[in-house]
Amino acid sequence: MKSLLQRIARFSLGGLAGLALCAGGIAQAANYPDHPIRLIVGVPPGGGADMIARLLAESLHGILGQTVIVENRPGAGGNIAASEVARAKPDGYTLLLANSSHAINASLYKKLPFDPIKDFEPISQLTENFFFLAIKPSLPVKTLGELVQYAKGQKTALSYASAGVGQGSHLGMAMLASDAGFEAVHVPYAGMGPAAQALLGGHVDMAFLTPPSTLQYSQANKIRVLAVTAPTRVKSLPDVPTIAESGYQGFEVNNWQGLLAPAGTPPDVIQKLQESVAQALKKPEVVKQLNTSGTDPVGSAPDAFGAFLKAEIEKWGKAVAQSGAVAN
């Protein structure tokens, strides 16, 4: 009888301890956030991802009532920033602004100091935009089909600029060349700006450009835009067909941004962050500023973003294999 009472007492104490821990977690989420949040960005200040981070930080400040501090940790294609967040305490106070490179790096790098899926909790896909296939105006083609035929008929392979080895602008073009069956020489540059300038100067034949560069230079007739990597035509250039409707079904290259937290961050904190992000991305001033740069807000749920990230890792893994790109 005494042994039975002891077991009951131990069970009761264990249950009370579990309830206390659960209550503590609920209390933590209810009080979150009670001090500033760090938003780690894997690019230098001034670029598109940095602009999105600062726009989001400003909007979340008003929603959460706490300052969101943007910290730039550039280097290694975003891996330095991701490593810092993966090691951070999972309390919702250190977040990662991830982008397409997070998915690409899973295959591009032979070894990573983190697992791009297991070491993070998905919060939300923030934004998306797409690349435009642009060529120098001197090429005697006006459609993607004509470009492919022209490329196949040349003794010397056409060249294309990118924002760097392993970037979406590199691997996306490598995917297109592979799908269309033509040769193309990759010329990497240190960022999208220099890549666009190389096309403007006629140093390369073509490039996948982001919306800001495309809109600026196409309106000035300095480039010719043949297609867009989006699943449907985009509002900014509605006369430009998609690559899919140009004969390459299923072809899509999405240049996205998303929000991740360290693995183990409490679900209630994740949910509060997602709801706050969704609210921020619906603000008219935020939507207007994003659309001005050719970017669309998303604000997806955590599970949807998690599924999207896994699909992106699989897609880019195939692209990396096709291109033979390797980063150390």
Secondary structure in CASP SS format (residue, H / E / C, confidence):
PFRMAT SS
TARGET T0000
AUTHOR 0000-0000-0000
METHOD secondary structure of the structure
MODEL  1
M C 1.00
K H 1.00
S H 1.00
L H 1.00
L H 1.00
Q H 1.00
R H 1.00
I H 1.00
A H 1.00
R H 1.00
F H 1.00
S H 1.00
L H 1.00
G H 1.00
G H 1.00
L H 1.00
A H 1.00
G H 1.00
L H 1.00
A H 1.00
L H 1.00
C H 1.00
A H 1.00
G H 1.00
G H 1.00
I H 1.00
A H 1.00
Q H 1.00
A H 1.00
A H 1.00
N H 1.00
Y C 1.00
P C 1.00
D C 1.00
H C 1.00
P C 1.00
I E 1.00
R E 1.00
L E 1.00
I E 1.00
V E 1.00
G C 1.00
V C 1.00
P C 1.00
P C 1.00
G C 1.00
G C 1.00
G H 1.00
A H 1.00
D H 1.00
M H 1.00
I H 1.00
A H 1.00
R H 1.00
L H 1.00
L H 1.00
A H 1.00
E H 1.00
S H 1.00
L H 1.00
H H 1.00
G H 1.00
I H 1.00
L H 1.00
G C 1.00
Q C 1.00
T C 1.00
V E 1.00
I E 1.00
V E 1.00
E E 1.00
N E 1.00
R C 1.00
P C 1.00
G C 1.00
A H 1.00
G H 1.00
G H 1.00
N H 1.00
I H 1.00
A H 1.00
A H 1.00
S H 1.00
E H 1.00
V H 1.00
A H 1.00
R H 1.00
A C 1.00
K C 1.00
P C 1.00
D C 1.00
G C 1.00
Y C 1.00
T E 1.00
L E 1.00
L E 1.00
L E 1.00
A E 1.00
N E 1.00
S H 1.00
S H 1.00
H H 1.00
A H 1.00
I H 1.00
N H 1.00
A H 1.00
S H 1.00
L H 1.00
Y E 1.00
K C 1.00
K C 1.00
L C 1.00
P C 1.00
F C 1.00
D C 1.00
P C 1.00
I C 1.00
K C 1.00
D C 1.00
F E 1.00
E E 1.00
P E 1.00
I E 1.00
S E 1.00
Q E 1.00
L E 1.00
T E 1.00
E E 1.00
N E 1.00
F E 1.00
F C 1.00
F E 1.00
L E 1.00
A E 1.00
I E 1.00
K C 1.00
P C 1.00
S C 1.00
L C 1.00
P C 1.00
V C 1.00
K C 1.00
T C 1.00
L H 1.00
G H 1.00
E H 1.00
L H 1.00
V H 1.00
Q H 1.00
Y H 1.00
A H 1.00
K H 1.00
G C 1.00
Q C 1.00
K C 1.00
T C 1.00
A C 1.00
L E 1.00
S E 1.00
Y E 1.00
A E 1.00
S E 1.00
A C 1.00
G C 1.00
V C 1.00
G C 1.00
Q C 1.00
G H 1.00
S H 1.00
H H 1.00
L H 1.00
G H 1.00
M H 1.00
A H 1.00
M H 1.00
L H 1.00
A H 1.00
S H 1.00
D H 1.00
A H 1.00
G C 1.00
F C 1.00
E C 1.00
A E 1.00
V E 1.00
H E 1.00
V E 1.00
P E 1.00
Y C 1.00
A C 1.00
G C 1.00
M H 1.00
G H 1.00
P H 1.00
A H 1.00
A H 1.00
Q H 1.00
A H 1.00
L H 1.00
L H 1.00
G C 1.00
G C 1.00
H C 1.00
V C 1.00
D C 1.00
M E 1.00
A E 1.00
F E 1.00
L E 1.00
T C 1.00
P H 1.00
P H 1.00
S H 1.00
T H 1.00
L H 1.00
Q H 1.00
Y H 1.00
S H 1.00
Q H 1.00
A C 1.00
N C 1.00
K C 1.00
I C 1.00
R E 1.00
V E 1.00
L E 1.00
A E 1.00
V E 1.00
T C 1.00
A C 1.00
P C 1.00
T C 1.00
R C 1.00
V C 1.00
K C 1.00
S C 1.00
L C 1.00
P C 1.00
D C 1.00
V C 1.00
P C 1.00
T E 1.00
I C 1.00
A C 1.00
E C 1.00
S C 1.00
G C 1.00
Y C 1.00
Q C 1.00
G C 1.00
F C 1.00
E C 1.00
V C 1.00
N E 1.00
N E 1.00
W E 1.00
Q E 1.00
G E 1.00
L E 1.00
L E 1.00
A E 1.00
P E 1.00
A C 1.00
G C 1.00
T C 1.00
P C 1.00
P H 1.00
D H 1.00
V H 1.00
I H 1.00
Q H 1.00
K H 1.00
L H 1.00
Q H 1.00
E H 1.00
S H 1.00
V H 1.00
A H 1.00
Q H 1.00
A H 1.00
L C 1.00
K C 1.00
K C 1.00
P H 1.00
E H 1.00
V H 1.00
V H 1.00
K H 1.00
Q H 1.00
L H 1.00
N H 1.00
T H 1.00
S C 1.00
G C 1.00
T C 1.00
D E 1.00
P E 1.00
V C 1.00
G C 1.00
S C 1.00
A C 1.00
P H 1.00
D H 1.00
A H 1.00
F H 1.00
G H 1.00
A H 1.00
F H 1.00
L H 1.00
K H 1.00
A H 1.00
E H 1.00
I H 1.00
E H 1.00
K H 1.00
W H 1.00
G H 1.00
K H 1.00
A H 1.00
V H 1.00
A H 1.00
Q H 1.00
S H 1.00
G C 1.00
A C 1.00
V C 1.00
A E 1.00
N C 1.00
END
